[in-house]
Each structure stands twice: as C-alpha cells, then as structure tokens.
C-alpha cells in the first residue's frame, strides 16, 4: 500500500483527505507547523513549503494552501482565510459585505506533492459561488455557512452532511490520486 505523508494540523482537512484516499493509500498525518512564504499565490506558497519540508524531513510530503477569495473585497480574505476566520468569523465577513451587490467569491486550493531533492507537483482545485446574505446551516466548517456554490440556492452549511468533502478540495485531491496511480 502506498503511503502519503499529509502535513496539516486541521482535523477537518485530515478527515477529507482520509475519506478520499483510504483505503487505497495509507495517510500518515504529520502535525507540523511551518513558516509560510508571504505571497498572493497559493501555488507558490504550497510549493515552497512542500519543498522545504520534504528536504528537512527527508521524506515525501503532501500539503495544501488555499483560501477564500471575495471579488468585491479585492480577494480578501484570500491567503489569510484561516487567520481572518479566527478573528472575525462569518459574521465579520457579512458585516464587510453589507450593502455590496457583487457577492461573487471563490474557494481555491493548491495541493503540493514533493519528494526530497525534487521539484513539487501542484494540483489545483476551485469552486465559484456567492456570499449569502446571512449565516445559514450548521454543517461544514469555516466559511461554509455563508458560501453558496454556483448552481445552488443553499449554503454549504445547509447542504453538506457530516463527512461530505468540499468540492474544490475533492477536485484537487482527485488530480493528486490520478498522479499517484501512474507512479
């Protein structure tokens, strides 16, 4: 069985990765905090972190960087999504969006796979949607209760069930799996 060394401290991400990767791949979780490059490019952030961790640990690693990008707020909170969520939560985002008609937003994720001494491979995922007018639903996590995916009329917080995987992450993980199967 192939093994994947997933670097994250986020329990929700761990659950989503395990759901999609196991039992075909054994997921070893490495709960390591690491410094992130200051950049607006999630691929660049994930790539550099994966390369540094693969070298430092002497093993192949998988990690991701992503964000929640709101058009009307010039892509805020963007790459700082986790930090901003801890500070102002969904209520704060809705306050910032008060009176704004353009409610388009995007979840983006870049998954980096890197072996020591090699260049990282990047797998991208994304999902477009709109910001709800109010917090709705208790399911999901993060910005899910205010994110309405394109083509839907309910938030992720309303339509997701426990164990469901965010589509943007699922798309990127599926690309990673396709790559790993060919190796």
N, C-alpha and C positions, 0 to 999 in steps of 0.2 A: 504494500500500500504506500502510495506517495504521501509525503508529509508536507505541510505548509506551516511556516513559522509566521503567524499573524501578530504584528506589533500594534497593540491598541490597549487602552485602559477602559474603553467604552463597552459596557456589558451588552448594550443593545446591538452594537456592531458585531460583537462576538457571536451573539445568537443568530444574527442574519447570515454571517459567513458560515457558521456551522450548519445551518439549515440548508444552504445551497451546496456546500462542499462535502459534507459527510453523508454516507459512509465511503464514498469514492476516495476521498482524501482525508487524512488524519490532520486535524487542525491543532497545532501547538500554539497556545496563546502566550505571547511574551509581553507582559505588562511593564513596559519601559517608557518612561518619559524621555523625550528627546527634544533638543532645540530645533525650532523650525526656521527656515530661511524666511526673510522678510521679502515677500513678493506678492504680486496680484495674480500670479499664475499658479493654479493648483497643481498642474503637471510638474512644474519646476520645483515646487515645494516638496511634493511626494518623491520625485526623482532623487533630489539631493539627500533627503532624509534616508531613503532606502539604501542609497549607495554608501553613506556614512555608517549606517547600522550594519549592513552586510559586512563591511570591512572590519568594524570594531568587534562584532560578534563572531566573525569567521563562519557565518552560515547564511544561507539564502533566506531572505525575508520578504514578506508581503505587508504593505501598509497603504493607507489611503489618506488623502487630503481632500477636502471638499468644502462646500459652502452653500449658502442660501443667498441668492442674488436678486435684489428687488430693483427693477428698472427705474422707477420714479425716485429712488433714493441713491441713484448713481452706483448701483450694485451693492450697496450696504445691506446687510452686514457682511456679505461676501466671505472672504477667507477668515474673518474673525467671528464667524457664526456661533461657534461654541462659547466663546468668551462673552459675546454680546447677549446670548440667550441667558447665561448665568446672571447677567447684570439686570437686564430689563424684561426678559421673558417675552411671551407673545403679546401680553398687554402693552408693553412698551413699543413694540413694533406697530401695533394697531394705533397707538397714540400718534406715532410718527406719520402714519398713513391717513390720519383724519383729514377729510376734505380733498384727498387726492383721487382723481379719477383713474389714472393709469395704475392698475394694480397687478400688472404682469410681473412674474417672478420666475426664478429658475433654481432648481436644485442641481448642483454639479458635483461630480466626484471623479477623482483620478486615483486609480489603484496602481501602485508601483510594485514590480516584482524584480528583485535584484539578487544576483549571486555575487559572492566576493570576487573582486577583480574584473567584473563585467559591468557593462552599462545597463541601467534599469530598462525594463519594458513597461510601458504605460498603457493602461486600459481605462477608457473614459466612459462615463455614463451621465445621463442628464434627464431631467423631466421638467417641462414647462407647465406653468399654471398661473393662478391668480391668488392674491391675498384676499381672504374672506373679510367681511365687514365686522365679524365678531368671532370669538373663540367658540368652536363647536366640536364636540366629541371628546371622549376620554381615552381613545385608543392612540397607539403610536407614541411618538416621543418628539422632543424638540419642537420644531415649527409645524408639525403635522396638523394640529388643531386649527391652524389658520391657512393652510395650503390646500387650494382646490386644484387638483390636476386638470389639465386641459381635457375637455370632453366629459367632465363630470360636473355635478352640481352640489356635491358634498365635499367636505374637507377629508383629508387622510384620517384625521382624528375620528370622523364619523364612519368611514367606510372600511378602515383597516380592522382586522381581527388580530388578536394576540398571535404572534408567530408569523404574521404576514411580513413580507420583505418590501422595503421601498423599491419602487420600480427603477429609479435611477441607479441605485446600488446593484440591484439584480442584473441590470444590463451590463454593468462593468464587470461584475463577478463572472457572468456567463462568458464574456470575452477572455477573462483570465483562465477559466476552465478549458475553453477551446484551445488556448495556447498550451496549457499544461498537458492536455491529452495528446498533443502532437509531439511532445518531448520524449 
